[in-house]
Amino acid sequence: MLESVRMSHQLAHKSVKCLNEAGYQAIEILQNSSWDERTRVLTKGRYSHYRDKTATALGDLADFMNDKYGKYGFFDCCVIHEYSDDKGPAPRQ
């Protein structure tokens, strides 16, 4: 999602690092975050040009992933998980 706008590698790296530190690779955490919280995280990562639009898109993404994949839908660096039980996903081996 951050790649859809022109930015330096350093800015993209810092923004993604802040998103990960906030735990937003877990859909449940992202979905439970407010628009203001997502905006603050993006600002911390110095991602300010399209910050508002991206904060909205992240919330929409969380809703989509939850609707499509359920309570334990996680996305993190394109790692695919299988569901082991109701405790959450187990990494695919």
Residue pairs with C-beta under 8 A, 6 or more apart in sequence:
1 54
1 57
1 58
1 61
2 12
2 15
2 16
2 47
2 54
3 12
5 49
5 50
7 15
7 47
7 49
11 45
11 46
11 47
14 45
14 46
14 47
15 42
15 45
15 46
15 47
16 45
17 45
18 41
18 42
18 44
18 45
18 47
19 25
19 41
19 42
19 45
22 29
22 33
22 37
22 41
23 29
23 30
24 30
24 33
24 38
24 41
24 58
25 74
25 75
25 76
25 77
26 74
26 76
27 62
27 65
27 66
27 69
27 73
27 74
27 75
28 66
28 71
28 72
30 38
30 58
30 59
30 61
30 62
31 59
31 62
31 63
31 66
33 41
33 59
33 62
35 55
35 56
35 59
38 54
38 55
38 58
38 59
39 51
39 52
39 55
42 48
42 51
42 54
42 55
43 51
47 54
65 73
65 75
66 73
72 81
72 83
72 88
72 89
74 81
74 88
74 89
79 91
79 92
80 92
81 89
81 90
81 91
81 92
82 89
82 90
82 92
83 89
83 90
84 90
